[in-house]
């Protein structure tokens, strides 16, 4: 049992770190109605990685990360400049979808020329949280702590925009939001893969919204949910010899369904008491 815990504690710690930042960012994403922005930014980051590989860099070279981040910052600028106003007929989610599709197609075209490195790229994009190293956990924790501190300092600005309020220099603040988001996504996808990162971002926020509208309570519920699902998903994947990322994603889905059942039963009792 001790050997199992020693093997699993780093993946679980990585899951906690992912939960901490993504559950918070998920609140903003859901409130803004840009649900698939992380998938789009992740695909832009993948395109940057592919271009770096085409230029002769190893997928795990630190310079490859900066190529990926550079592309992600360009995506952040696009999303900030195309911010939707009330009088705009085109929803921003449509723009996000277009950017995702074009980035995915461009990455496919680029990977068709990356002979011998395609499997490395696939491994990096799928992620393998079970094989995460202590160094990766530490550097990721420091990076996310910096992003968290940045958001805490300017929390009033970011929350005001997410709640639909108009503030001065809104496009600049949107750019800063998406850029900080890009730092997180670029690192998270390499650790956990696109689907798992999306689940950490969206599912805790949606689950918490069933029970409260308070930002503080939503964060508390989201963090608790993410931590429990991380532990449960990792244990199930280890005991059943299943892909870890897919197991955690399915566990998120099951737990969210159970929360929805609890919410429905609670509402039924409240209606019966009226």
C-alpha positions in Angstrom: 0.0 0.0 0.0 2.9 2.4 0.8 4.4 1.7 -2.6 1.1 2.5 -4.3 0.8 5.8 -2.4 4.4 6.7 -3.3 3.6 6.1 -7.0 0.3 8.0 -7.0 1.1 11.0 -4.8 2.7 13.1 -7.6 -0.2 12.5 -10.1 -2.7 13.4 -7.3 -0.7 16.5 -6.4 -0.7 17.5 -10.1 -4.5 17.0 -10.1 -4.8 19.3 -7.1 -2.7 22.0 -8.8 -4.8 21.7 -11.9 -8.0 21.9 -9.9 -6.8 25.0 -8.0 -6.3 27.2 -11.1 -8.8 25.7 -13.5 -11.8 25.7 -11.2 -11.2 29.4 -10.6 -10.7 30.2 -14.3 -13.8 28.0 -15.1 -16.0 30.4 -13.2 -14.9 33.2 -15.5 -15.2 31.1 -18.6 -18.8 30.0 -17.8 -19.9 33.5 -16.8 -18.4 34.9 -20.1 -20.1 32.2 -22.1 -16.9 31.2 -23.9 -17.0 27.6 -22.9 -14.6 26.3 -25.5 -11.9 29.0 -25.2 -9.5 26.6 -23.5 -9.9 24.0 -26.3 -9.2 26.8 -28.9 -6.2 28.1 -27.0 -4.9 24.5 -26.5 -5.1 23.9 -30.2 -3.3 27.2 -30.9 -0.6 26.1 -28.5 -0.4 22.7 -30.3 0.1 24.6 -33.6 3.0 26.5 -32.0 4.6 23.3 -30.8 4.2 21.7 -34.3 5.9 24.7 -36.0 8.7 24.5 -33.4 9.2 20.8 -34.2 9.3 21.6 -38.0 12.1 24.0 -37.2 14.1 21.1 -35.7 13.3 21.5 -32.0 12.5 18.5 -29.8 8.9 18.5 -28.5 10.2 18.6 -24.9 12.8 21.3 -25.5 12.1 24.4 -23.3 12.3 26.5 -26.5 9.3 24.6 -27.8 7.3 25.7 -24.9 8.0 29.4 -25.7 7.0 28.8 -29.3 3.8 27.3 -28.1 3.2 30.2 -25.6 3.9 32.8 -28.3 1.2 31.3 -30.5 -1.1 31.2 -27.5 -0.6 34.9 -26.8 -1.5 35.7 -30.5 -4.7 33.8 -29.8 -5.3 35.8 -26.7 -5.0 39.0 -28.7 -7.5 37.7 -31.2 -10.0 36.9 -28.5 -9.5 40.2 -26.8 -9.9 42.2 -30.0 -13.0 40.3 -31.1 -14.8 40.8 -27.8 -18.5 40.8 -28.4 -20.6 43.9 -27.5 -24.3 43.8 -27.0 -25.1 45.2 -30.4 -22.9 42.6 -32.2 -24.8 39.8 -33.9 -21.9 37.3 -34.1 -21.3 35.5 -30.8 -17.7 35.2 -29.6 -18.2 31.5 -29.3 -18.4 31.4 -33.1 -15.1 33.2 -33.4 -13.5 30.8 -30.9 -14.8 27.9 -32.9 -13.4 29.3 -36.2 -10.0 29.9 -34.6 -10.0 26.3 -33.2 -10.9 24.8 -36.6 -8.3 26.8 -38.5 -5.6 26.1 -35.9 -6.4 22.3 -35.9 -6.3 22.2 -39.7 -3.0 24.2 -39.8 -1.5 21.8 -37.2 -2.6 18.8 -39.3 -1.0 20.3 -42.4 2.2 21.1 -40.4 2.4 17.6 -38.8 2.1 16.0 -42.2 5.6 17.4 -42.8 7.0 16.5 -39.4 8.4 13.1 -40.2 9.4 11.0 -37.3 8.0 13.4 -34.6 4.3 12.9 -35.0 4.1 10.3 -32.2 6.0 12.6 -29.8 3.5 15.4 -30.5 0.5 13.0 -30.0 2.0 11.9 -26.6 2.5 15.5 -25.5 -1.0 16.6 -26.5 -2.8 13.6 -24.9 -0.8 13.9 -21.7 0.0 11.3 -19.1 -0.6 12.6 -15.6 0.6 9.3 -14.1 4.1 9.9 -15.4 4.4 13.5 -14.2 7.7 14.3 -12.5 8.4 16.2 -9.3 10.2 18.9 -11.2 7.2 19.4 -13.5 4.8 19.5 -10.5 7.0 22.1 -8.8 7.5 24.4 -11.8 3.8 24.1 -12.7 2.8 25.0 -9.1 5.1 28.1 -9.2 3.7 29.2 -12.5 0.1 28.8 -11.4 0.8 30.5 -8.1 2.1 33.5 -10.2 -1.0 33.5 -12.4 -3.2 33.2 -9.3 -1.5 36.1 -7.6 -1.9 38.2 -10.8 -5.7 37.4 -10.8 -6.0 38.1 -7.1 -4.4 41.5 -7.5 -6.7 42.5 -10.4 -9.7 40.3 -9.4 -12.1 43.3 -9.4 -11.3 44.0 -13.1 -11.6 40.4 -14.2 -14.8 39.7 -12.3 -16.4 42.9 -13.5 -15.8 41.9 -17.1 -17.0 38.3 -16.5 -20.2 39.6 -14.9 -21.0 41.7 -17.9 -20.0 45.1 -16.5 -18.3 47.8 -18.7 -15.0 49.1 -17.5 -12.3 51.3 -19.0 -9.7 49.7 -21.3 -11.8 46.5 -21.4 -9.9 45.0 -24.4 -6.6 45.5 -22.6 -7.9 43.6 -19.5 -9.4 41.0 -21.8 -6.0 40.5 -23.4 -4.4 40.2 -20.0 -7.0 37.6 -18.9 -6.6 35.5 -22.0 -2.8 35.8 -21.9 -2.7 34.5 -18.3 -5.1 31.8 -19.4 -2.7 30.9 -22.2 0.2 30.4 -19.7 -2.0 28.0 -17.8 -3.4 26.1 -20.8 0.0 25.7 -22.5 1.4 24.0 -19.3 -1.7 22.0 -18.4 -2.2 20.4 -21.8 1.3 19.0 -21.8 0.6 17.3 -18.4 -3.0 16.2 -18.7 -4.1 16.4 -22.3 -6.9 18.5 -23.8 -10.0 16.6 -22.6 -8.9 16.4 -19.0 -7.9 20.1 -18.9 -11.3 21.0 -20.3 -13.0 18.9 -17.6 -11.0 20.5 -14.8 -12.0 23.9 -16.2 -15.7 23.4 -16.9 -17.2 20.6 -14.8 -16.4 21.9 -11.3 -17.9 25.3 -12.2 -21.0 23.8 -13.7 -21.5 21.5 -10.7 -21.1 24.3 -8.2 -23.6 26.5 -10.1 -26.3 23.9 -9.3 -26.2 24.8 -5.6 -25.1 28.5 -5.4 -24.5 31.7 -7.3 -21.9 33.0 -4.8 -18.4 33.2 -6.3 -16.8 32.1 -3.0 -19.1 29.1 -2.5 -18.8 28.1 -6.1 -15.0 28.1 -5.8 -15.2 26.0 -2.5 -17.5 23.4 -4.1 -15.5 23.4 -7.3 -12.1 22.9 -5.5 -13.6 20.1 -3.3 -15.1 18.4 -6.3 -11.9 18.5 -8.3 -9.8 17.2 -5.5 -12.1 14.2 -4.8 -12.5 13.4 -8.5 -8.8 13.5 -9.0 -8.1 11.1 -6.2 -10.9 8.7 -7.2 -10.1 8.8 -10.9 -6.4 8.2 -10.4 -7.1 5.3 -8.0 -9.6 3.7 -10.4 -7.3 4.0 -13.4 -4.4 2.4 -11.3 -6.5 -0.5 -10.0 -8.2 -1.2 -13.3 -5.2 -0.5 -15.5 -7.2 2.2 -17.4 -6.0 5.4 -19.2 -5.8 7.9 -16.4 -7.0 11.0 -18.3 -10.0 9.3 -19.7 -10.8 7.7 -16.3 -10.8 11.1 -14.6 -12.9 12.7 -17.3 -15.5 9.9 -17.0 -15.4 10.2 -13.2 -16.1 13.9 -13.5 -19.1 13.1 -15.7 -20.5 10.6 -13.2 -20.0 12.9 -10.2 -21.6 15.8 -12.0 -24.6 13.5 -12.9 -24.9 12.5 -9.2 -24.8 16.2 -8.2 -27.6 16.9 -10.7 -29.7 14.2 -9.1 -29.1 15.6 -5.6 -30.0 19.1 -6.9 -33.2 17.8 -8.5 -34.3 15.9 -5.3 -33.5 19.0 -3.3 -35.7 21.2 -5.6 -38.5 18.6 -5.4 -38.5 18.7 -1.6 -38.5 22.5 -1.7 -41.5 22.6 -4.1 -43.3 20.0 -2.0 -42.8 22.1 1.2 -44.3 25.2 -0.4 
